[in-house]
Amino acid sequence: MRKDLMIFMLLAVILVFSGVAYAGDEAAIHFPQTNAGKLVESYFKAFNGNENDMRTYLEQNISPQALTQRPIEERMAVYRQLKSDLSTLEPVQILKESADAIKLVGRSAQKSWFEITFQFEKTPANKLLSLRIMPLDEPPDLNAPTTPLTEAEMLKELETYLNEASNKDEFSGVVLLAKDDKTIFRQAYGLASKEYNTPNRIETRFNLGSINKYFTHIAIEQLEGKGLLKPDDPIGKYLPDYPNKEAAEKVTIQQLLDMTSGIGDFFGEKYQSTPKDQIRTLSDYLLLFGTDSLLFEPGTNRQYSNGGYIVLGLIIEKVSGQSYFDYVRDHIYKIAGMGNTTHLMADVPVENVASGYTLNWDDNDHKGEPRRDNIYTRPARGSSAGGGYSTVDDLLKLVLALKANRLSVAKASDEINQGGIAIAGGAPGINAALETNPENGYTIIVLSNYDPPTAGTVARKINSLLERLK
């Protein structure tokens, strides 16, 4: 079953370190003996313990500011999903430590690797603010160079890396790096059309995959601000004809946003057997999953849900009186100045669009074979769950609009200004990554028309270079 991918933002939890060593295949980690260190040590112990351990940990250590964004029960739902997926989580190597953040490499019981970033208050109590867990596609190079770089040297290394990746046909797309909202690197690589030997350009539009979920999140907050909906309302209040009556009565808008609703995916047998030219509206997507039973009692667990974001899009249509596509155009793209961002029809020829090329057109890896166009794996039009198109410049305009709160979404603006975001999308022939970091002032945008983890790999390379800045 083909699944759209997104590196999602996890619960707001902080970590820091204590003088405890964790033994593994690599050398043991020795955490600093600070208040922050004790919180980090306690977090790993709570994660590797049980639900009561984690609940007690969150109740005692989470920042009141973070609780306003996500209460304990929602954080517990995220923990249950992580615990189910990872079993245990152990630190392996510290990458960076500052006054209010620590980044490290961690590993699960299944030997999966993660980059884990903890952020905490600067006050002596060091209460927990946020935790971001980013999956790594391969074990990290724990002996990577650490020589300090100037910004000019960093950009030169980035350029060399991207040229080599492009020459090896490992990367095709556009990369933008901004510092304090000003672009300092922007370059295109590879081909937008292999058939016509058309190169990617700065203004080339790429499929964003699940990054469109972020636009849906913004739209919901806008409508909440206008008093047109309430996050705690059940979806049946706005969609009385929703085909699953249990979901209509129990599932709330907030649970859809948090992916704790129990509503599943629209990718599956129905999607595979449906001609893709028949999937053009949100109602078309609903036919693929709307009658399915809930996967779990709403609010008790967390599972990635493309279907849930289709339902959010339908709610946006109902309360706004516009199609989802028209709403985000008028209330997000136009306000932010994103003139090259839209939901395109797959069968309508337009300029400046990258075709997607995949080695995974049938859920199997065809490494060594020629890449195929992804036209048969994607619907005729994207949705509120993903599949829109944009450029690197437009996504930077989105970041700037959010920072200035020009989209009238105070919570999203606070998030990007205080903690930053890390969002991504991916599917066969589609990969996109957008990251902002208020601590160092850098914004990373990578758009690719190759399979995941193409864009994510480049974004992680950029982050590793940024860690070395003098």
C-alpha positions as CSV (number, residue, x, y, z in Angstrom):
1,M,0.0,0.0,0.0
2,R,1.5,3.4,-1.0
3,K,1.6,5.8,1.9
4,D,2.2,9.5,1.7
5,L,4.9,10.5,4.1
6,M,5.4,13.5,6.4
7,I,7.9,14.2,9.0
8,F,5.4,15.4,11.6
9,M,6.0,17.7,14.6
10,L,5.7,15.7,17.8
11,L,4.7,16.6,21.3
12,A,6.1,19.6,23.0
13,V,8.5,18.0,25.4
14,I,12.0,19.1,26.5
15,L,15.2,17.2,27.3
16,V,18.4,17.9,29.0
17,F,21.1,16.0,30.6
18,S,22.6,14.6,33.8
19,G,25.7,12.7,34.7
20,V,24.4,9.4,33.6
21,A,26.1,7.1,31.0
22,Y,24.1,5.1,28.5
23,A,26.1,2.1,27.1
24,G,25.6,0.8,23.6
25,D,27.7,-0.3,20.6
26,E,29.2,3.1,20.6
27,A,31.0,4.9,23.4
28,A,28.7,5.8,26.4
29,I,27.1,9.2,26.6
30,H,27.9,11.4,29.6
31,F,25.3,14.0,30.1
32,P,26.1,17.3,31.8
33,Q,25.2,17.5,35.5
34,T,22.6,20.3,35.2
35,N,18.9,20.7,35.9
36,A,18.4,20.2,32.2
37,G,20.5,17.1,32.3
38,K,18.4,15.6,35.0
39,L,15.2,16.2,32.9
40,V,16.8,14.4,30.0
41,E,17.8,11.4,32.0
42,S,14.3,11.3,33.5
43,Y,12.7,11.5,30.1
44,F,14.5,8.5,28.7
45,K,13.7,6.5,31.9
46,A,10.0,7.5,31.6
47,F,9.9,6.7,27.9
48,N,11.4,3.3,28.4
49,G,9.2,2.6,31.4
50,N,5.4,2.6,31.2
51,E,2.4,5.0,30.7
52,N,2.3,5.9,34.4
53,D,6.0,6.9,34.3
54,M,5.5,9.1,31.3
55,R,2.3,10.7,32.7
56,T,4.1,11.6,35.9
57,Y,7.0,12.9,34.0
58,L,4.9,15.2,31.9
59,E,2.8,16.4,34.8
60,Q,5.8,17.4,36.8
61,N,8.1,18.8,34.1
62,I,6.2,20.2,31.1
63,S,6.1,24.0,30.7
64,P,2.8,25.7,31.3
65,Q,3.3,27.5,28.0
66,A,3.6,24.2,26.2
67,L,0.5,22.8,27.9
68,T,-1.6,25.6,26.4
69,Q,-0.7,24.3,23.0
70,R,-1.3,20.6,23.7
71,P,-2.7,19.2,27.0
72,I,-1.4,16.1,28.8
73,E,-3.9,13.6,27.3
74,E,-2.9,14.5,23.7
75,R,0.7,14.1,24.6
76,M,0.0,10.7,26.1
77,A,-1.7,9.7,22.9
78,V,1.5,10.6,21.0
79,Y,3.6,8.7,23.5
80,R,1.5,5.6,23.1
81,Q,2.1,5.6,19.3
82,L,5.8,6.3,19.7
83,K,6.1,3.5,22.4
84,S,4.2,1.1,20.1
85,D,6.5,1.9,17.2
86,L,9.9,2.2,18.9
87,S,9.5,0.1,22.1
88,T,12.6,1.7,23.6
89,L,14.6,4.9,22.8
90,E,18.2,5.3,23.8
91,P,20.6,8.2,23.3
92,V,23.8,7.4,21.3
93,Q,25.7,10.7,20.7
94,I,25.2,14.4,21.6
95,L,25.4,16.6,18.5
96,K,24.9,20.0,20.0
97,E,24.2,21.6,23.3
98,S,23.2,25.2,24.0
99,A,21.6,27.2,26.8
100,D,18.1,26.2,25.8
101,A,18.4,23.3,23.3
102,I,20.2,19.9,23.0
103,K,20.4,17.8,19.9
104,L,21.4,14.2,19.8
105,V,21.3,10.9,17.9
106,G,19.1,8.2,19.3
107,R,18.2,4.6,18.5
108,S,15.2,2.5,19.0
109,A,14.9,-1.2,20.0
110,Q,14.5,-2.0,16.3
111,K,17.9,-0.3,15.5
112,S,16.1,2.6,13.8
113,W,18.0,5.9,14.1
114,F,16.6,9.3,15.0
115,E,17.8,12.9,15.4
116,I,16.3,14.2,18.6
117,T,16.1,17.9,19.5
118,F,15.0,19.0,22.9
119,Q,14.2,22.6,23.8
120,F,13.6,24.0,27.2
121,E,13.1,27.2,29.2
122,K,16.1,29.3,30.0
123,T,14.9,29.8,33.6
124,P,16.7,27.7,36.3
125,A,13.8,25.3,36.4
126,N,14.4,24.4,32.7
127,K,10.8,23.3,32.2
128,L,10.1,21.3,29.0
129,L,9.1,23.2,25.9
130,S,9.4,20.9,22.9
131,L,10.8,17.6,21.5
132,R,11.3,16.9,17.9
133,I,12.1,13.4,16.7
134,M,13.3,13.1,13.1
135,P,13.8,9.7,11.5
136,L,17.1,9.0,9.8
137,D,17.1,6.8,6.7
138,E,20.5,5.3,7.6
139,P,22.8,5.1,10.6
140,P,24.4,8.5,11.1
141,D,28.1,9.0,10.5
142,L,29.2,9.4,14.1
143,N,32.7,10.4,12.9
144,A,31.6,13.1,10.5
145,P,33.9,16.2,10.3
146,T,33.4,18.8,13.1
147,T,35.9,21.4,11.9
148,P,34.4,24.8,12.4
149,L,33.3,26.7,9.2
150,T,32.7,30.2,8.3
151,E,29.4,30.8,6.5
152,A,31.2,31.2,3.2
153,E,33.0,27.9,3.7
154,M,29.7,26.3,4.7
155,L,28.0,27.4,1.5
156,K,31.0,26.2,-0.6
157,E,30.8,22.7,1.0
158,L,27.0,22.7,0.4
159,E,27.5,23.6,-3.2
160,T,30.1,20.8,-3.7
161,Y,27.9,18.3,-2.0
162,L,24.9,19.1,-4.2
163,N,26.9,19.1,-7.4
164,E,28.2,15.7,-6.5
165,A,24.7,14.4,-5.6
166,S,23.3,15.7,-8.8
167,N,26.1,14.3,-10.9
168,K,25.5,10.9,-9.3
169,D,21.7,11.2,-10.1
170,E,21.0,11.1,-6.4
171,F,19.3,14.5,-6.2
172,S,17.1,16.5,-8.5
173,G,15.4,19.6,-7.3
174,V,15.8,23.1,-5.9
175,V,17.5,24.1,-2.6
176,L,17.1,27.4,-0.7
177,L,18.8,28.4,2.4
178,A,17.9,31.7,4.1
179,K,19.5,33.5,7.1
180,D,17.4,36.0,9.1
181,D,14.8,35.8,6.3
182,K,17.3,36.7,3.5
183,T,18.2,34.1,0.9
184,I,21.9,33.3,1.0
185,F,21.8,30.1,-1.2
186,R,19.4,29.1,-4.0
187,Q,20.2,26.7,-6.7
188,A,18.5,24.2,-9.0
189,Y,19.7,20.7,-10.0
190,G,18.6,17.9,-12.3
191,L,15.8,17.7,-14.8
192,A,12.1,18.8,-14.5
193,S,11.4,16.7,-17.6
194,K,13.6,13.8,-18.6
195,E,11.5,13.3,-21.7
196,Y,12.3,16.8,-23.0
197,N,15.6,17.3,-21.2
198,T,14.2,20.3,-19.4
199,P,16.3,21.4,-16.4
200,N,14.8,22.3,-13.0
201,R,14.9,26.0,-12.5
202,I,14.5,28.2,-9.4
203,E,10.9,29.0,-10.4
204,T,10.0,25.3,-11.1
205,R,7.0,24.1,-9.1
206,F,7.2,20.8,-7.2
207,N,4.6,18.5,-5.6
208,L,4.7,19.2,-1.9
209,G,3.2,16.0,-0.7
210,S,2.0,16.3,2.9
211,I,3.3,19.8,3.4
212,N,-0.2,20.8,2.3
213,K,-1.4,19.5,5.7
214,Y,0.3,22.6,7.2
215,F,-1.9,24.9,5.0
216,T,-5.0,23.0,6.2
217,H,-3.9,23.5,9.8
218,I,-3.5,27.3,9.1
219,A,-7.0,27.4,7.5
220,I,-8.6,25.7,10.5
221,E,-7.0,28.2,12.9
222,Q,-8.1,31.1,10.7
223,L,-11.7,29.9,10.8
224,E,-11.5,29.3,14.5
225,G,-10.4,32.9,14.9
226,K,-13.4,34.1,13.0
227,G,-15.7,32.1,15.3
228,L,-16.8,29.8,12.5
229,L,-15.7,26.6,14.2
230,K,-14.4,25.3,17.6
231,P,-11.6,22.7,17.8
232,D,-13.5,20.7,20.5
233,D,-16.6,20.3,18.3
234,P,-17.4,16.9,16.8
235,I,-17.2,16.7,13.1
236,G,-20.9,15.7,12.8
237,K,-21.7,19.3,13.8
238,Y,-20.3,20.5,10.5
239,L,-20.7,17.3,8.4
240,P,-24.1,15.8,9.5
241,D,-24.1,13.4,6.6
242,Y,-20.6,12.0,7.4
243,P,-20.9,8.3,6.5
244,N,-19.5,6.9,9.7
245,K,-22.0,7.9,12.4
246,E,-19.7,6.9,15.3
247,A,-16.9,9.1,13.9
248,A,-19.3,11.9,13.4
249,E,-20.4,11.8,17.0
250,K,-17.0,11.1,18.7
251,V,-14.2,12.6,16.6
252,T,-13.4,16.3,17.2
253,I,-11.6,18.8,14.9
254,Q,-8.7,18.9,17.3
255,Q,-8.3,15.1,17.2
256,L,-8.2,15.3,13.4
257,L,-5.5,18.0,13.6
258,D,-3.5,15.9,16.1
259,M,-4.0,12.6,14.3
260,T,-5.6,11.1,17.3
261,S,-9.0,10.6,15.8
262,G,-8.9,6.9,14.8
263,I,-9.8,7.7,11.2
264,G,-7.4,5.9,8.9
265,D,-5.9,6.4,5.5
266,F,-7.4,6.7,2.0
267,F,-4.5,4.8,0.4
268,G,-5.3,1.2,0.2
269,E,-7.1,-1.3,-2.1
270,K,-9.9,1.2,-2.9
271,Y,-7.4,3.8,-3.9
272,Q,-5.4,1.4,-6.0
273,S,-8.4,0.1,-7.9
274,T,-9.9,3.6,-8.5
275,P,-8.9,5.2,-11.8
276,K,-6.8,8.2,-10.7
277,D,-8.6,10.6,-13.1
278,Q,-11.7,10.1,-10.9
279,I,-10.0,11.5,-7.8
280,R,-10.3,15.3,-8.2
281,T,-12.4,16.6,-5.2
282,L,-12.4,16.1,-1.5
283,S,-15.7,14.2,-1.8
284,D,-14.0,11.8,-4.2
285,Y,-11.4,11.1,-1.6
286,L,-14.0,10.5,1.1
287,L,-15.5,7.7,-0.9
288,L,-12.2,5.8,-0.3
289,F,-12.4,5.6,3.5
290,G,-15.5,7.4,4.8
291,T,-17.4,4.2,5.8
292,D,-14.4,2.5,7.4
293,S,-14.5,1.7,11.1
294,L,-12.4,3.8,13.5
295,L,-9.0,2.3,14.2
296,F,-9.2,3.1,17.9
297,E,-11.3,5.1,20.4
298,P,-10.7,8.8,19.5
299,G,-8.1,10.5,21.7
300,T,-6.6,7.3,23.1
301,N,-3.8,6.8,20.5
302,R,-2.1,8.6,17.6
303,Q,-1.8,7.3,14.1
304,Y,-0.8,9.1,10.9
305,S,-4.1,9.9,9.0
306,N,-4.4,11.2,5.5
307,G,-8.1,10.6,5.8
308,G,-8.4,12.9,8.8
309,Y,-7.0,15.8,6.8
310,I,-9.5,15.1,4.1
311,V,-12.3,15.5,6.7
312,L,-10.7,18.8,7.8
313,G,-10.8,20.0,4.3
314,L,-14.4,19.1,4.0
315,I,-15.1,21.1,7.2
316,I,-13.3,24.1,5.7
317,E,-15.5,23.9,2.7
318,K,-18.6,23.6,4.7
319,V,-18.0,26.6,7.1
320,S,-16.3,28.9,4.5
321,G,-18.7,28.3,1.6
322,Q,-15.7,27.9,-0.7
323,S,-14.0,24.9,-2.2
324,Y,-10.9,24.0,-0.2
325,F,-8.7,24.9,-3.2
326,D,-10.3,28.4,-3.5
327,Y,-10.2,29.0,0.3
328,V,-6.4,28.4,0.6
329,R,-5.8,30.4,-2.5
330,D,-7.7,33.4,-1.2
331,H,-6.8,33.3,2.5
332,I,-3.3,31.9,2.5
333,Y,-1.5,32.1,-0.9
334,K,-2.7,35.5,-2.0
335,I,-2.1,37.1,1.4
336,A,1.4,35.6,1.6
337,G,2.2,36.6,-2.0
338,M,2.5,32.9,-3.0
339,G,1.6,33.4,-6.7
340,N,3.1,30.1,-7.8
341,T,1.4,27.9,-5.3
342,T,-1.7,25.9,-6.3
343,H,-3.3,22.5,-6.7
344,L,-2.7,21.4,-10.3
345,M,-4.7,18.9,-12.4
346,A,-2.4,16.1,-13.4
347,D,-3.8,16.0,-16.9
348,V,-3.8,19.7,-17.6
349,P,-0.4,20.9,-19.1
350,V,1.1,23.9,-17.4
351,E,4.5,25.6,-17.4
352,N,7.2,25.4,-14.8
353,V,6.2,22.0,-13.2
354,A,8.6,19.2,-12.4
355,S,7.5,15.7,-13.3
356,G,8.0,13.2,-10.6
357,Y,10.3,10.2,-11.2
358,T,10.3,7.1,-9.0
359,L,12.1,3.9,-8.3
360,N,9.2,2.7,-6.2
361,W,6.2,2.7,-8.4
362,D,4.7,-0.6,-7.0
363,D,5.8,-0.5,-3.4
364,N,9.1,-2.3,-4.4
365,D,12.5,-0.7,-4.7
366,H,13.8,-0.8,-8.3
367,K,17.2,0.5,-7.6
368,G,19.4,0.3,-10.7
369,E,16.5,0.4,-13.1
370,P,15.4,3.6,-15.0
371,R,13.2,5.9,-13.0
372,R,9.5,6.0,-14.1
373,D,7.1,8.9,-14.2
374,N,4.8,8.8,-11.2
375,I,1.7,9.7,-13.1
376,Y,0.0,6.4,-12.3
377,T,0.6,6.6,-8.6
378,R,-0.9,10.0,-7.9
379,P,-4.5,11.3,-8.1
380,A,-5.7,13.7,-10.8
381,R,-5.6,16.5,-8.2
382,G,-4.2,16.8,-4.7
383,S,-6.2,17.5,-1.6
384,S,-6.2,19.0,1.9
385,A,-4.0,16.1,2.9
386,G,-1.3,16.8,0.3
387,G,-0.4,17.0,-3.4
388,G,-0.3,20.8,-4.0
389,Y,2.5,22.5,-5.9
390,S,4.8,25.3,-4.9
391,T,8.3,26.8,-5.3
392,V,11.1,27.4,-2.9
393,D,10.6,31.2,-3.0
394,D,6.8,30.8,-2.3
395,L,7.5,28.6,0.7
396,L,9.9,31.3,2.1
397,K,7.1,33.8,1.6
398,L,4.9,31.6,3.7
399,V,7.5,31.6,6.5
400,L,7.8,35.4,6.4
401,A,4.0,35.8,6.4
402,L,3.7,33.5,9.5
403,K,6.5,35.3,11.3
404,A,4.7,38.6,10.8
405,N,1.3,37.0,11.6
406,R,-0.1,38.3,8.3
407,L,-2.2,35.2,8.0
408,S,-4.0,35.9,11.3
409,V,-3.0,32.7,13.0
410,A,-1.4,33.6,16.3
411,K,-0.7,30.0,17.4
412,A,1.0,29.1,14.2
413,S,3.0,32.4,14.2
414,D,4.1,31.8,17.8
415,E,5.2,28.3,17.0
416,I,7.4,29.4,14.1
417,N,8.8,32.3,16.0
418,Q,9.5,30.5,19.2
419,G,10.2,26.9,18.4
420,G,10.4,26.7,14.6
421,I,8.9,24.0,12.4
422,A,10.1,20.9,10.6
423,I,7.6,19.6,8.1
424,A,7.9,17.4,5.0
425,G,6.0,15.4,2.4
426,G,6.9,12.4,0.3
427,A,5.5,9.8,-2.0
428,P,6.9,8.1,-5.2
429,G,8.7,10.8,-7.2
430,I,7.8,13.4,-4.5
431,N,9.8,14.8,-1.6
432,A,9.8,18.2,0.1
433,A,11.2,19.6,3.3
434,L,10.8,22.9,5.1
435,E,12.6,23.7,8.4
436,T,13.0,26.9,10.4
437,N,15.2,27.4,13.4
438,P,14.7,30.6,15.5
439,E,17.8,29.7,17.5
440,N,20.2,30.2,14.5
441,G,18.0,32.2,12.2
442,Y,18.2,29.7,9.3
443,T,15.4,28.5,7.1
444,I,15.9,25.3,4.9
445,I,13.7,24.5,1.9
446,V,14.3,21.5,-0.3
447,L,12.0,20.4,-3.1
448,S,12.7,17.3,-5.2
449,N,11.1,15.3,-7.9
450,Y,12.7,12.1,-6.8
451,D,11.7,9.6,-4.1
452,P,12.0,10.1,-0.4
453,P,14.4,10.6,1.4
454,T,16.0,12.8,-1.3
455,A,14.9,16.1,0.1
456,G,15.3,15.0,3.7
457,T,18.8,13.8,3.1
458,V,19.8,17.2,1.7
459,A,18.1,19.0,4.6
460,R,20.0,16.9,7.2
461,K,23.3,17.6,5.3
462,I,22.6,21.3,5.6
463,N,21.8,21.0,9.3
464,S,25.1,19.1,9.8
465,L,26.9,22.0,8.1
466,L,25.1,24.6,10.1
467,E,26.2,22.8,13.3
468,R,29.8,23.5,12.3
469,L,29.4,27.3,11.9
470,K,31.9,29.3,13.9
